[in-house]
Amino acid sequence: MNATNEIIVIGGGIIGLAIAVDLKLRGSSVTVLSRDFQQAASHAAAGMLAPYAEKIPPSSLLDLCLKSRWLYPEWVRKIEDLTGLDTGYHPCGILSLVYEKPSSLDDTWLDQESIKLYQSDLGLDVVGGWWYPDDGQVDNRKLVIALRQAAINLGVDLVEGVTVKAIQQQQHKVKSLLTSNGEYEAQTYILASGSWASQLLPIPVHPIKGQMAALRMPIDSDNIPPLQRILFGPQTYLVPRQDGRLIIGATSEKVGWKTGNTPDGLQTLLSRAIQLYPPLKDWPIEETWWGFRPGTPDELPILGTSSCDNLILALGHYRNGILLAPVTASLIANLVLQGKTDPLLNQFRDFRFSPKSSTNPIMLNSAAMPLTIFNGKNTQSELITPSDELVIAGRKFRSRLMTGSGKYANLDLMRQSIIASGSCIVTVAVRRVQTKAPGHEGLAEALDWSKIWMLPNTAGCQTADEAIRVARLGREMAKLLGQEDNNFIKLEVIPDAKYLLPDPIGTLQAAEQLVKEGFAVLPYINADPLLAKRLEEVGCVTVMPLGSPIGSGQGIKNAANIAIIIEESKIPVVVDAGIGTPSEASYAMELGADALLINSAIALAQNPSAMGQAMGMATVAGRLAYLAGRMPIKHYASASSPLTGTIG
């Protein structure tokens, strides 16, 4: 066990270092844990400070970017004064160029002839653009080196070569970090690990690969390069450094964690650059590289407090990590040391990925039956259709019905039934796929995993240790099928071969360990409200109480306990096992369940595809009924027609 620290920052990229320096300047004791400072996305960026050139619309993100750009001159001066190192800050302005003339033009538009006054030799396809004199650049590599040196000079404890393997949580607080260098404890933790954050917590951050290149610009007799301003064009940008290098960026590829430059990526990169500025086709290539930007579902950063009282999030900056470093450092330091939440931070909290309140007007999305709900409070009598999505661990799903993949007569029937149900989540038994058990040969290839979220399960595991090992295999299986950021696991620990009832002690033990390892754990349990609450406290992302023994088709036999679990739970409740008919599915949803998992009732029906569609419709109907609110139950009759004003 390492000594307890005041503040630990997880991540040694520009965001983590900027926060550490700001906190240290305010008198805090800070430790930064980094696997490899050179692997951070900030090393692979272009360093543009371009809120206007990026065409960010008026929004909280634009406000954040403009505030950070305003902070930049003083911020880099402070870093340079602390270290004596140059950061390459250069407010050179940016030319934003287009190949198609916009339908509406403002008075800042520069036509083809006017734009040539700012930069000659542009590509023939350029029809005009805009000049943004306040945008600029910083040499991101020099900046990161200077920030790291500033941290060292100030006395920040930089620990490199350490991989954080798990975040141990207890009672909604981070207890410690399990790392390759032992256990670390702190009073406050700041997660700033970029694309890698989802490997530690179920946070919707994913890697977006970008390939880049650097050319050497020729210098004329007056030692002036041909490009002195940034050119920002369609799907490409050219950033001239003051040392004569030209940075070309960048591809944007959702390929998971696939590393390395590729011929296709570099060809795309260079052809776009040549189209924008043809003279560079003859300039020598000095370097090519790649990196992972941390993306989020809405392409906005995740900043501020988390579900753990002592864990602060500062990640998911996507294309704007370099630009947003000063403002992120300032806002996070204020939050940590003063408990001060800037109104801007509220727009970027992680709770935006949590389920919406059921008091809002809802539209339920289902492949089988799209519906809209009439908002009785709307005096204009309009139909309104905001979405009612299932959200688990920050990931959104349009359907509240999960389906299984076992017991079907053949794979074609399974595929047809899943499509008919509208299900977005399909659970797969890891051990049976790994061993190619009967009925599971070819299962991994049978479904389009780009459209369906895999939920690996630990079926067949009788002990906690078995389930933990199989869960790790499940995560790797999901990665092999292209779901690099899938850390979901349906946890089943079932030693009882006759009734297949889950082991509560083994389930809790396995859940605690898997949460520490960064899994999003969905545990299958008996309808035990106390166990459900304990699993929630250790960090599970759902609880999945059974309606009756698995595969029995007995329906909901423990409605009272399930209702208690629903009432007390702050995480989604998924009723799993025992449902045999659509009416039972609807009833479970009417109780207030967030979702259902149904396999046997569909797979063993005489017409599985039709039953899949029926279960999908029943799930929607039950959810709609729950949100609508049923009428009160009375012990006496009440006439539907009025009893006054009748004809005598």
C-alpha positions in Angstrom: 0.0 0.0 0.0 1.4 3.4 -1.0 1.0 6.3 1.3 -2.3 8.2 1.2 -2.2 11.2 -1.1 -4.3 14.4 -1.0 -5.2 14.3 -4.7 -4.4 11.7 -7.3 -4.8 12.5 -11.0 -5.3 9.5 -13.3 -3.9 10.3 -16.7 -0.7 12.1 -17.8 -2.0 13.9 -20.9 -2.5 17.6 -21.3 -5.7 17.6 -19.3 -4.3 15.7 -16.4 -1.0 17.7 -16.3 -2.9 21.0 -16.6 -5.1 20.1 -13.6 -2.1 18.9 -11.6 -0.2 22.1 -12.2 -3.2 24.3 -11.3 -3.8 22.4 -8.1 -0.2 22.5 -7.1 0.0 26.3 -7.7 -2.8 26.6 -5.2 -1.0 24.6 -2.6 -2.3 21.1 -3.0 -0.3 17.9 -2.8 -0.8 16.1 -6.1 0.2 12.8 -7.6 -0.2 12.0 -11.3 -0.4 8.3 -12.4 0.4 7.7 -16.1 0.9 4.5 -18.0 2.9 6.3 -20.7 3.1 10.1 -21.1 4.0 9.5 -24.8 0.7 7.6 -25.4 -1.6 10.5 -24.5 -3.8 11.9 -27.2 -2.2 15.3 -26.7 1.0 14.1 -28.3 -0.8 13.2 -31.5 -2.8 16.4 -31.9 -2.3 19.4 -34.2 -2.6 22.0 -31.5 -5.3 24.2 -33.2 -7.1 26.7 -31.1 -10.1 27.0 -33.4 -13.6 27.4 -31.9 -14.8 29.5 -34.8 -13.0 27.5 -37.6 -14.4 24.3 -36.2 -17.9 25.8 -36.8 -19.0 25.1 -33.2 -22.6 26.4 -33.1 -23.7 28.8 -30.3 -23.9 26.5 -27.3 -22.3 25.8 -23.9 -19.4 24.1 -25.8 -18.7 27.3 -27.7 -18.9 29.3 -24.5 -16.4 26.9 -22.9 -14.0 27.0 -25.9 -14.1 30.8 -26.2 -13.4 31.2 -22.5 -10.5 28.8 -22.8 -9.1 30.6 -25.8 -9.3 33.8 -23.9 -7.3 32.2 -21.0 -4.6 30.9 -23.4 -2.1 33.8 -23.6 -1.7 34.3 -19.9 -1.8 30.5 -19.2 1.1 29.7 -21.6 3.1 32.7 -20.3 2.8 31.2 -16.8 4.0 27.8 -18.0 6.9 29.3 -19.9 7.9 31.5 -16.9 7.9 28.4 -14.7 10.1 26.4 -17.0 11.9 28.6 -19.5 10.5 26.5 -22.3 8.7 27.6 -25.4 5.2 26.3 -25.9 4.9 27.4 -29.6 1.8 29.5 -28.9 1.1 31.5 -32.1 -2.2 33.5 -32.6 -1.7 33.2 -36.4 -5.4 33.2 -37.4 -7.2 30.6 -39.4 -8.6 30.6 -43.0 -11.7 28.4 -43.1 -12.1 27.2 -46.7 -15.0 25.5 -48.5 -15.6 23.8 -51.8 -19.3 24.7 -52.0 -20.7 28.2 -51.6 -23.1 28.4 -48.7 -26.8 29.1 -49.4 -26.8 32.0 -47.0 -23.8 34.4 -46.6 -22.9 36.9 -44.0 -20.7 40.0 -44.3 -17.6 38.0 -43.2 -17.7 35.8 -46.3 -14.7 36.0 -48.6 -15.2 34.9 -52.2 -12.7 33.1 -54.3 -10.8 36.2 -55.4 -10.8 37.8 -51.9 -9.6 34.6 -50.2 -6.5 34.5 -52.5 -5.4 37.8 -51.0 -4.9 35.9 -47.7 -3.3 32.8 -49.2 -2.2 32.2 -52.8 -2.0 28.8 -54.6 -5.2 27.4 -53.1 -6.8 24.4 -54.8 -9.1 25.1 -57.7 -12.1 23.6 -55.8 -11.9 26.3 -53.1 -14.8 28.8 -53.8 -14.2 31.0 -50.7 -14.3 31.0 -46.9 -13.8 33.0 -43.8 -10.9 34.6 -42.0 -10.8 34.1 -38.2 -8.0 36.3 -36.8 -8.5 35.3 -33.2 -8.1 31.6 -33.7 -4.6 30.2 -33.7 -2.3 27.3 -32.6 0.0 26.0 -30.0 2.7 23.4 -30.5 1.1 20.6 -28.5 4.2 18.6 -28.2 6.2 21.5 -26.8 3.3 22.4 -24.6 3.1 19.0 -23.0 6.8 18.9 -22.4 6.6 22.3 -20.8 3.6 21.3 -18.7 5.4 18.2 -17.5 8.5 20.2 -16.6 6.3 22.7 -14.8 4.8 19.9 -12.8 8.2 18.6 -11.9 9.5 22.0 -10.9 6.5 22.6 -8.7 6.9 19.3 -6.9 4.0 17.3 -8.4 4.7 13.6 -7.9 4.7 12.2 -11.5 4.6 8.4 -11.5 5.1 7.0 -14.9 4.8 3.4 -16.1 1.9 2.7 -13.8 -1.3 1.1 -15.2 -4.4 1.6 -13.1 -6.2 -1.7 -13.2 -9.3 -1.0 -11.1 -11.0 1.7 -9.1 -12.2 0.2 -5.8 -15.5 1.7 -4.6 -17.3 1.5 -1.3 -20.4 3.3 -0.2 -20.4 5.7 -3.2 -16.8 6.7 -2.6 -13.5 5.6 -4.2 -11.6 3.6 -1.6 -8.3 3.1 -3.5 -6.8 2.4 -6.9 -5.4 -1.0 -7.8 -2.4 -0.5 -10.1 0.5 -2.4 -11.6 2.6 -0.7 -8.8 0.4 -1.7 -5.9 -2.5 0.1 -4.2 -2.9 3.9 -4.1 -5.2 5.9 -1.8 -6.1 9.6 -1.8 -8.7 11.9 -0.4 -9.8 13.0 -3.9 -9.4 11.3 -7.3 -9.5 13.0 -10.7 -10.1 10.7 -13.7 -8.4 12.3 -16.8 -7.4 9.2 -18.7 -9.1 10.1 -22.0 -10.1 7.2 -24.2 -9.0 4.7 -21.6 -11.5 5.8 -19.0 -14.1 3.3 -20.1 -11.7 0.5 -19.1 -12.0 1.6 -15.5 -15.6 2.8 -15.2 -18.7 2.3 -17.3 -18.4 5.8 -18.8 -19.5 6.3 -22.5 -16.0 7.4 -23.7 -14.6 5.6 -26.8 -11.5 5.9 -28.9 -11.6 7.7 -32.2 -8.4 7.1 -34.2 -6.8 9.9 -36.1 -3.9 9.5 -38.5 -1.6 12.5 -39.2 1.5 13.5 -41.1 4.1 16.2 -41.1 5.9 17.7 -44.1 8.9 20.0 -44.4 7.9 23.3 -46.0 10.4 24.9 -48.4 11.9 28.3 -47.3 12.4 31.2 -49.8 15.4 33.5 -49.9 13.8 35.7 -47.2 13.4 32.7 -44.9 9.6 32.8 -45.2 7.6 29.6 -45.7 4.8 29.5 -48.3 2.2 28.9 -45.5 2.0 31.1 -42.5 -1.7 30.7 -41.6 -3.7 27.6 -40.7 -5.8 26.4 -43.6 -9.0 24.6 -42.3 -10.8 22.8 -45.1 -13.4 20.1 -45.6 -12.2 17.1 -43.6 -8.6 18.3 -43.4 -6.5 21.0 -41.9 -2.9 22.3 -42.5 -1.1 23.8 -39.6 2.2 25.5 -40.4 4.7 25.5 -37.5 7.1 28.3 -37.0 10.0 25.8 -37.3 9.0 25.0 -40.9 7.0 21.8 -40.3 3.5 21.5 -41.8 1.1 19.3 -39.7 -1.6 17.6 -41.8 -4.7 16.2 -40.0 -6.6 14.2 -39.5 -8.6 11.1 -40.3 -11.5 10.2 -37.9 -11.9 6.5 -37.6 -14.2 4.5 -35.3 -12.1 1.3 -35.4 -11.7 0.6 -31.7 -8.1 0.3 -30.5 -6.5 -0.7 -33.8 -3.1 0.9 -33.8 -0.7 2.1 -36.6 -0.8 4.2 -39.7 -2.5 2.5 -42.7 -2.0 3.0 -46.5 -5.7 3.9 -46.9 -5.6 6.3 -44.0 -2.5 8.1 -45.2 -3.7 8.2 -48.8 -6.9 9.8 -47.7 -5.1 12.3 -45.5 -2.6 13.4 -48.2 -5.2 13.5 -51.1 -7.4 15.8 -49.1 -4.4 18.0 -48.2 -3.3 18.3 -51.8 -6.8 19.1 -52.9 -6.8 22.0 -50.5 -3.3 23.3 -51.2 -1.7 21.6 -54.3 1.9 22.8 -53.9 2.5 20.5 -50.9 2.4 17.4 -53.2 6.2 17.9 -53.8 7.2 18.5 -50.2 9.1 15.8 -48.3 7.3 13.8 -45.6 9.1 14.0 -42.3 6.8 11.9 -40.1 3.5 10.0 -39.8 1.7 9.1 -36.6 -1.6 8.3 -35.1 -3.5 8.7 -31.8 -6.8 8.1 -30.1 -9.1 11.0 -29.4 -11.6 10.4 -26.5 -15.1 10.7 -28.0 -18.5 10.7 -26.3 -22.0 10.0 -27.7 -22.8 13.7 -28.0 -19.2 14.8 -28.7 -19.1 16.9 -25.6 -16.6 16.5 -22.7 -17.5 15.0 -19.4 -16.6 17.4 -16.6 -17.4 17.6 -12.9 -18.6 15.4 -10.1 -19.5 11.7 -10.5 -21.6 9.1 -8.7 -18.7 8.7 -6.3 -18.4 11.6 -3.8 -14.6 11.9 -4.1 -14.2 11.2 -7.8 -14.0 14.1 -10.3 -14.3 13.5 -14.1 -12.3 15.5 -16.7 -12.4 13.6 -19.9 -14.0 13.1 -23.3 -12.7 16.3 -24.9 -12.6 14.7 -28.4 -11.3 17.3 -30.9 -10.8 20.1 -28.4 -8.5 18.7 -25.7 -5.6 21.1 -26.4 -7.9 24.1 -26.6 -9.9 23.3 -23.5 -6.9 22.6 -21.2 -6.7 26.0 -19.4 -10.4 26.3 -18.7 -10.7 22.6 -17.7 -7.8 23.0 -15.2 -9.3 26.1 -13.7 -12.9 24.8 -13.4 -11.8 21.4 -11.9 -9.4 23.0 -9.5 -12.1 25.4 -8.3 -14.4 22.4 -7.8 -11.9 20.3 -5.9 -10.6 23.0 -3.6 -13.5 25.3 -3.2 -16.5 23.1 -3.9 -17.4 25.7 -6.5 -19.4 24.5 -9.5 -19.3 26.9 -12.3 -22.6 27.0 -14.2 -20.7 26.0 -17.3 -19.8 22.7 -15.7 -23.4 21.7 -15.2 -23.8 21.4 -19.0 -21.1 18.7 -19.1 -21.9 16.5 -16.2 -22.1 12.8 -16.7 -25.7 12.6 -15.5 -26.8 13.7 -19.0 -26.3 10.0 -19.9 -28.5 8.8 -17.1 -32.2 7.9 -17.5 -34.6 10.8 -17.9 -37.3 11.5 -15.4 -40.5 9.7 -16.2 -42.5 12.9 -15.5 -41.4 14.1 -19.0 -43.6 13.5 -22.1 -42.2 10.4 -23.7 -41.9 8.7 -27.1 -41.2 5.0 -26.9 -39.0 3.7 -29.7 -39.5 0.2 -30.8 -38.8 -1.5 -34.1 -42.1 -3.3 -33.8 -44.4 -0.4 -32.9 -43.3 3.3 -32.7 -45.7 5.3 -30.5 -46.2 8.9 -29.3 -47.8 10.0 -26.1 -50.2 12.8 -25.9 -49.2 15.4 -23.4 -52.4 16.3 -21.5 -50.7 19.4 -20.0 -50.2 21.0 -23.5 -53.0 23.4 -24.1 -52.1 23.5 -27.8 -53.1 19.8 -28.0 -49.9 18.9 -29.8 -48.3 15.5 -30.0 -44.7 15.7 -28.6 -42.1 13.1 -29.0 -39.0 13.2 -26.8 -37.3 9.8 -26.5 -37.6 7.3 -23.7 -34.4 5.4 -24.0 -33.1 2.7 -21.7 -29.8 3.9 -20.3 -27.3 1.5 -18.8 -23.9 2.6 -17.7 -24.3 5.8 -19.8 -25.1 3.8 -23.0 -28.5 4.4 -24.6 -30.7 1.8 -26.1 -33.9 2.4 -28.1 -35.6 -0.9 -26.9 -36.3 -2.0 -23.3 -36.4 -5.7 -24.4 -33.3 -7.7 -24.1 -33.3 -11.2 -25.7 -31.2 -14.3 -25.4 -29.5 -16.4 -28.1 -30.0 -20.0 -26.8 -32.6 -22.8 -27.4 -33.5 -21.8 -31.0 -34.0 -24.6 -33.6 -31.4 -22.9 -35.8 -29.4 -19.6 -36.2 -31.7 -18.2 -38.9 -34.7 -18.5 -36.7 -32.8 -16.8 -33.9 -31.8 -13.9 -36.1 -35.3 -13.5 -37.4 -36.8 -13.5 -33.9 -34.4 -11.0 -32.5 -35.0 -8.6 -35.4 -38.8 -9.0 -35.0 -38.5 -8.2 -31.3 -36.8 -4.9 -31.9 -34.2 -5.9 -29.2 -30.9 -3.9 -29.2 -29.2 -6.1 -26.5 -28.6 -9.8 -27.0 -27.0 -11.9 -24.3 -24.5 -14.6 -25.2 -23.2 -17.5 -23.1 -19.4 -17.0 -23.2 -18.6 -20.6 -22.2 -20.9 -22.1 -24.8 -19.6 -20.0 -27.6 -16.0 -20.6 -26.5 -16.6 -24.4 -26.5 -18.9 -24.3 -29.6 -21.6 -26.1 -27.6 -24.5 -27.5 -29.7 -26.7 -24.7 -31.0 -23.9 -22.2 -30.5 -21.6 -23.0 -33.4 -21.4 -19.9 -35.6 -23.4 -17.8 -33.1 -20.7 -15.1 -33.0 -20.9 -14.7 -36.8 -24.7 -15.0 -37.1 -25.7 -11.5 -35.9 -24.7 -8.1 -37.0 -22.8 -6.8 -34.0 -22.5 -3.3 -35.4 -26.3 -3.0 -34.8 -26.7 -5.2 -31.7 -25.0 -4.7 -28.3 -23.5 -7.9 -27.0 -24.2 -8.8 -23.4 -21.8 -11.6 -22.6 -23.0 -13.8 -19.7 -21.3 -16.2 -17.3 -23.9 -19.0 -17.7 -22.6 -22.4 -16.5 -20.4 -20.9 -13.8 -20.9 -22.4 -10.3 -18.5 -20.2 -8.3 -17.4 -16.6 -8.1 -13.9 -17.4 -9.3 -15.3 -19.2 -12.4 -17.6 -16.3 -13.2 -14.7 -13.8 -12.9 -12.6 -15.8 -15.3 -15.4 -16.2 -17.8 -16.3 -12.5 -17.6 -12.8 -11.6 -18.6 -13.1 -13.9 -21.6 -16.4 -12.3 -22.5 -14.9 -8.9 -22.6 -12.2 -10.1 -25.0 -14.9 -11.9 -27.1 -16.8 -8.6 -27.5 -13.6 -6.9 -28.6 -12.9 -9.5 -31.2 -16.3 -8.8 -32.6 -15.6 -5.1 -32.9 -17.1 -3.8 -29.7 -13.8 -2.5 -28.3 -15.5 -0.4 -25.5 -17.9 -3.1 -24.4 -17.3 -3.8 -20.7 -20.8 -5.2 -20.0 -21.2 -8.6 -18.3 -24.4 -10.4 -17.2 -23.2 -12.1 -14.0 -24.6 -15.5 -13.3 -23.3 -17.7 -10.4 -25.5 -20.8 -10.3 -24.4 -23.9 -8.4 -28.0 -25.3 -8.2 -28.5 -27.6 -11.2 -32.1 -28.5 -10.6 -33.9 -25.1 -10.0 -31.0 -22.9 -11.5 -31.4 -20.4 -8.6 -28.5 -17.9 -8.4 -26.0 -18.0 -5.4 -26.4 -14.6 -3.6 -23.0 -14.9 -1.8 -21.1 -15.9 -4.9 -22.8 -13.3 -7.0 -21.9 -10.5 -4.6 -18.3 -11.7 -4.3 -17.9 -11.8 -8.1 -19.7 -8.5 -8.6 -17.3 -6.7 -6.2 -14.2 -7.9 -8.0 -15.6 -7.3 -11.5 -16.6 -3.7 -10.6 -13.0 -3.2 -9.4 -11.8 -4.4 -12.8 -13.9 -1.9 -14.6 -16.8 -4.1 -15.7 -20.4 -2.8 -16.1 -22.0 -5.6 -14.1 -25.6 -6.7 -14.6 -26.2 -9.4 -11.9 -28.9 -12.1 -12.2 -30.4 -12.5 -8.7 -33.3 -13.9 -6.7 -35.9 -11.1 -6.1 -34.1 -10.1 -2.8 -34.4 -6.4 -2.1 -31.5 -6.4 0.4 -29.2 -8.1 -2.0 -30.3 -5.8 -4.8 -29.4 -2.8 -2.7 -26.0 -4.2 -1.7 -25.2 -4.9 -5.4 -26.1 -1.4 -6.2 -23.8 -0.1 -3.5 -20.8 -2.0 -4.8 -21.2 -0.4 -8.2 -23.4 -2.7 -10.4 -25.1 -0.9 -13.2 -28.4 -2.9 -13.0 -30.0 -5.6 -11.0 -31.8 -8.4 -12.7 -34.3 -10.2 -10.4 -35.9 -13.4 -11.6 -39.7 -13.4 -12.1 -39.7 -17.2 -11.5 -37.2 -20.0 -12.2 -35.3 -19.6 -15.5 -37.0 -21.4 -18.4 -40.1 -22.3 -16.4 -42.5 -20.0 -18.1 -44.4 -19.6 -14.8 -44.6 -15.8 -15.1 -44.1 -13.2 -12.3 -44.4 -15.2 -9.0 -42.7 -12.6 -6.7 -44.3 -9.3 -7.8 -44.2 -7.9 -4.3 -40.4 -8.3 -3.9 -39.8 -7.0 -7.4 -41.9 -3.9 -6.7 -39.8 -3.2 -3.6 -36.6 -3.6 -5.6 -37.9 -1.1 -8.2 -39.0 1.4 -5.5 -35.6 1.3 -3.7 -33.3 1.1 -6.7 -31.4 4.0 -8.2 -30.1 1.8 -11.1 -32.2 0.1 -13.8 -34.1 -3.0 -12.8 -34.3 -5.7 -15.5 -36.8 -8.6 -14.8 -35.0 -11.7 -16.0 -36.3 -15.3 -16.3 -39.7 -16.9 -16.0 -41.8 -14.7 -18.3 -43.8 -17.0 -20.6 -46.4 -14.8 -22.4 -46.7 -11.2 -23.6 -49.3 -10.4 -20.9 -46.7 -11.3 -18.3 -44.1 -9.2 -20.0 -46.5 -6.2 -20.0 -47.3 -6.8 -16.3 -43.6 -6.7 -15.4 -43.2 -3.4 -17.2 -46.4 -2.1 -15.5 -44.8 -2.8 -12.2 -42.1 -0.2 -13.2 -39.3 -2.4 -14.4 -36.9 -0.6 -16.6 -36.4 -3.5 -19.0 -37.0 -7.3 -19.5 -34.7 -10.1 -20.6 -36.7 -12.9 -22.4 -35.3 -16.0 -24.1 -37.1 -19.3 -23.6 -40.6 -17.8 -24.2 -39.5 -16.6 -27.7 -37.2 -19.4 -28.7 -39.6 -22.3 -27.6 -42.7 -20.7 -29.1 -44.4 -22.4 -32.1 -43.6 -19.3 -34.1 -40.6 -17.6 -32.5 -40.5 -14.7 -34.9 -44.2 -13.8 -34.1 -43.6 -14.3 -30.4 -40.5 -12.0 -30.6 -42.6 -9.3 -32.1 -45.4 -9.8 -29.6 -42.9 -9.6 -26.7 -41.5 -6.3 -28.2 -45.0 -4.8 -28.4 -45.9 -6.0 -24.9 -42.8 -4.4 -23.5 -43.7 -1.1 -25.1 -47.4 -1.4 -24.0 -46.3 -2.1 -20.4 -43.9 0.8 -20.3 -46.5 3.1 -21.8 -49.1 2.0 -19.2 -46.7 2.5 -16.3 -45.9 6.0 -17.5 -49.6 6.8 -18.0 -50.5 5.7 -14.5 -53.4 3.3 -13.9 -56.8 4.4 -12.4 -57.3 3.9 -8.7 -58.8 0.5 -7.6 -62.2 0.9 -5.8 -64.3 -1.4 -3.8 -67.5 -0.1 -5.4 -68.9 0.7 -8.8 -68.6 4.1 -10.5 -70.7 4.8 -13.5 -68.9 5.9 -16.7 -71.7 8.2 -17.8 -72.7 11.3 -15.8 -75.7 10.9 -13.4 -76.7 14.6 -13.6 -78.5 16.4 -16.4 -80.2 13.2 -17.6 -83.6 13.2 -19.4 -86.3 12.7 -16.9 
